[in-house]
Amino acid sequence: MSQTLLAVQNLKTYFFTYGGVVKALDGIDFEVKKGETIGLVGETGCGKSVTSLAIMRLVPDPPGRIVDGTISFKGEDLLKKSEVEMRKIRGSRIAMVFQDPMTFINPVLTIGDQIAEVIELHQDLALESIRLQIEDLESRLASTNKDSTEANGIRSEIEKLNRMMQSPPTISRLQKKDVARKRTIDVLKLVRMPYPEKVLKQYPHELSGGMRQRAIIAMALSCNPDLLIADEATTSLDVTIQAQILFLLNDLKKRIGSSIMIITHDLGIVAEMCDRVIVMYAGVIVEESNTKELFKNPLHPYTVGLLSSIPRLDQDVNRLEIIPGSVPNLIFPPAGCRFHPRCKFGMIMCKDARPPMIEVAPGHKVACYLYGVK
């Protein structure tokens, strides 16, 4: 988990509106390590979803624009890629699961056609065809007497196919369709979709909310992405289905080795799923830590306020704490620390300059003048 997969530095994303310039992201820095799950948390409007759209290069222009910073993915700056190059990355190397599946699934195409389209666009189906043949032969070999003539023949075929992997032959359009269909069924089974062969032929309106979300996840995972971004992926689901989806994401992370970025306002999901947490407020990052440390020892007053507003089973309280005030207008954000108008520990220096992010303990960073910043 020490290898950096994604590095975001000084990312600024503004929206140029008639009312003024909305500074949705105003200089954020973070990393995602290979194989880890990170949580991006904060109130509605803090910039979580804009961060994911910026990484995918999907910020609507106009009115939005990435005005500064770098987004380095496996050592390559995504902001320097052409749109054609980004289309090859989206869906194959970086995939995204959106909040409302009905908004992002085409209602007039079957689930199978939509997943197969992603596979055909991003995968070498000639290689996939050979891989499927090898899997079938290996399955036959496992049920055959290992010393028999048939077993030797199967091994010979497998060796031949492995050599073909170096220079796969051209396959017909019909063969590509067949391979994409088989791969679609496999990926639907991977996300534990009930009756995948039946779902393949169904339209989005014929599925339940949980099944549609599984279909979206299947689509995202169909090309084994290095990074999966889940933007409020369970918000519209009931708690039972939500638990199933979270279990599924955890299981898939172990099986295919992807890194996951979970964008949510639900700290329960963060505690259950994430290795590390990034807390955002009004377009900036205010705290970053591993999950256990953040819940045990939150430092920034905003993080403390978020955790204090959650009901606890081990405490009997008549009234939950609240964070006074509201999220600031990002056209005219507060000078200095953006949280200072709502902070009960606010000092004069908080109004003058934004506090830098400092490392208070190994892996635990905070941007607050309460922690020795002069």
N, C-alpha and C positions, 0 to 999 in steps of 0.2 A: 504493500500500500504506500510505499515511499515514492513511487514514480508519479510525476505530475502528468495528468491527462489534459486538464484544462486550466489555463491561467488567465485571469481577467485583471487588467491593470488600468487604473485611472479611467474607467469607462464612464463616459458622459453621454446621455441620451436625452435630447430636448424635443419638445413638441411646440411648433411655431403656430400659435393660434391667433385669432383676431383679438383675444383678450390680453395676449402677451406670451412670453416664452415660458412654457412649463418645464421646469428642470426635474424631469422624472427620475433620472439617475445623474448624480452630480459628483462623480469621481469615486467609483467603488473598486476595491481590489479583493480578490479571493482566488483560491485554487481548489481544484477537485483532483484527488489522487485516484490512481487506477484501482478499481475494485472497492471503493468506499461509497457510502451513502451519506449525502449531506442534506441538511434541511435548511431551507430559506424561509424565515418566518417574519411576521410583522402584521400590522393592521392593514386593512384594505386601503389601497392607494399609496403604499410605501415604496412600490417599485419592483415587487417580486416578479410579476408577470412580464413587465417590461424587460427585466433582466433576461428572462428565458427567450423572449422574442429577439432581443439584441444578439444573443448567442446564436440563434438560428438565422439571423439576418432577415427577420420577418417584421421588423418595425415598419408600420405603414408610412410611406413617404409619398406625398405629404400626408399629415403635418409633421410626422416624426422624423428624426434624423440622429444618427450616431455622430456626435461632433468631435469626440476625442477618445483616446485610449486604444488598447489592443485586446484582442481576444485570441489567445494562442491555444490551438488545439493540436496536440501531439507535435508541438514545435512549429506549427504553421499559423500565421496570423489570418484569421478568417475575414477580417475587415479588408484585406488586400485581395481576396478571391473575387473572381468575376461571378456573375449570376449563374452562368453555365456550370462553373466549378462548384458553386454552393448547392446546386440541384443534385449533384452527384454525392455530396456529403449528407444533405438532409435525407433522412429516412434510411440511409445505409450506415453511416458512421455516427451520426447524432440523430436520435429519434425523440419524438415528443408525444406525450399523452395529454390531451386537453381535458378541461373540466366537464364540459357538456358534450357527450358523444354525438347527440343528434345534430349539433351545430357543425360538426366536422366530418360526418359521414354523409356521403351522397345518397339521398333518399330514393333515387331511381335506379341504383345499381345494387346487385346482390352483394352480400358480405364477401362471398368467394371471389367475385370479380374484382372487388376493391383491394383485397389483400394480394391477389395474384398480380394485379397491376404493379404494385410496389415491388414484388419479387422479380417480375420481368424487367422492370426499369433498372434495378440495382444489383441483380445477381447474374453471374455467368451461368446460364441454364445448361450449357453443354457440360460444364464441370459438375453442376448439381445432378444432371442425369447420370453421369458416371458414379457419383457418390451414392445415389439411390440404388444403382445396380450392385455396387459393392456391399451395401447394407443388406440387400436381399440375399446375396451369395453368402455373406457371413452368417446370416440367420439360418440358411440351409445347412451350412457347414457345422453349426452348433448342434444340429439334430442328426448328423450323419456320423457313422463309424469313422473315427479319425484315420484309421489305417486302410480304409477301403479305397478301391479304384475311383469311386465317385468323389470321395473327399479330395483325392489328389487332383482330380479334374477341376473341382471347384477352386482349389488353391491356385492352380494354374491360371484360371480365369481371373481371379482376384489380382494376381501379379500383373497380368496383361492390362487390366483396367487401371491399376496403379501407374503403369508406365504411360497409359493414355492421358492421365491427369496432367502430365507435363506439356502435352500438346493436344488438347481435346479437339475432336472433329466438329465440323459444322453440323448443326441439327436443324431439322425443318421447323417451320412455324407451328405445325400441329404437334410435334414432339415437345416444343417449348411450352405450349399450352398444357400438355399433359404433365410435364415436370412441375410447372407452376401450381397446378391443381394439387398434385401430391404434396408439394411443399406447404401449400395452404392448409391442407388437412393436418399435416404434422404440427404446424405452428398453432392451430386451433386446439389440438390435443395438448400441446405444451402449456397453454393457458387454462387447461382443464375445462374447455367448453363442452357442455353436454351435447351428445349427438352431432359431432362436427360435420359429418357427411350431409346431414340435413340442414344445418345452419349455413353451410356453403351455398345453398340455393335460396336462402331466405333474404328478405329485404329488411333494412333497419327497423321499420315500424313493427315487424313481426317478432322482435326480440324484446326481452325485459331490459330495464336499465342496467342491471348487473351484467347481462349477456352482451349488451352493446359495449359496455366498458371493457369487457374481456376481448371483444372483437377489435377495439381500438388498440389495446395492449398487444394483441397478436399482430396487428398491422405494424406497430412500432418495433416489435421484436423479430419480424420476419427476416431481417437481414443481419441479425446478431450485432446490433450497434455497440460501439464502445461506450457511449454515454446515452442514458435514457433520462429525459426530463419529464417529470410528472407534475403538471400544473393543476393543483386542486383536483386531482384525479378521482377523489372519492367523495367530494363535497355533496353531490346530488344523490348519493346512494344512502339507503338505510344502514344502520349500524352493523347488521349481520352481513350484508353484502360488502360493506366497507372493510370489515375484518377479513373476509375472504380475499378481496383484492390486495390488501396489504400483505397477507400471508403469501399470496401468489407472487408479488413483486420481490419479496425476500427470497422465496424459493428460486425464482428465475435468476436473481442476482448470483446465487451460489452456482447455478447450473451453467450459465453462459458467461459469467465473469464480467458483466457490464458494471460501470459506475452509474449511480442513480442520483439525480438531483430532485428532491421533493420540495415543491413550493406549496406552502400551506399556512393557515392561521391556527391550525389545530395542534396545540403542543402535545396532546396525547399521542398523535401520530408520530411526532418527532421523537418522543421518548421511546416508542415502540420500534421505530425503523432506523433511526439515523445514528451514524458514527460521530458526526460533527454537526454543529449548528451555527448558522450565520443569522444574526438578528439585524433586520433593517428598519429604519425609521425615516420617513420623508425623503427618500432617495439616496440615503447614505447608510453605510454599515456602522453600527454602534458597538457590536460585540461579536466575538467569534470564539468558540470553545468546543471541546469534545462534549458529547451529550450529557454524560454523567456529571461532569464538572459544572456545566451550566445550570443544571437543575439543583445541584447541591450548593453551589456558591455563585449565584448570579451577581454581577458587579454593576452594570449600568442601571441607573434608576428606571429606565424604560423597561429593561428586561425584568427587573424586580417587580415592576407594576404588572407586566403581563402574567408572570407566574403567580402573583398574589391574587389575581382576579379569577383564578381557577378554583372551583370547589374541591375540597380535600376530604377523603373518607376518614382520616385520622384526626380531624379537628371539627369542633362544633362551634360554628359562628353564625350570628344572626344576620350579618350583612357582609357581602364580599367587598373587598377594596376595589376602587376604580382609579383610573388615570384621569385626572381632571383635564378639562379643555378638549380640544379636538385637533385632528391632523392639520397642519398649516397649509395655506394656499401656496402651492409650489411655483406660482408665478412670482410671488413676493415672499420667499422663504425667510424665516428669521435669520438675522446675522449671527455669526458665531455658531454655537451648538444649536442645532435645529430643535432640540428637545427642551431647551432652557425655559420657554414660556410655560411649560407644563410641569417642570421639575421642582420639587420641594427643596432640593439641595442647591438650587441655582445660585451662582456667584457672579460678581461683576465681570470677571474674565470670560465667563460663559457667553456673554453678549458680544464680546469683542472679536474673537477668533475661534474657528472650529478646532476642537481638540484633536491632536493627532492620535492615530491608533498605536497603542503601546502594548507590549507583552508583559502582563503582570505576573504570570506563571507560565511554565512551559506549555505552549499551545493555547493559552488563554489570553486573548487580546481584547482591549476595550478602548473606546474613544471617550474619555471623560476626565475632567480636571480633578475629580476626587481622588485620583490614583497617582499623584505625584508628578503630574505634567505641569511644568512651569512656563 
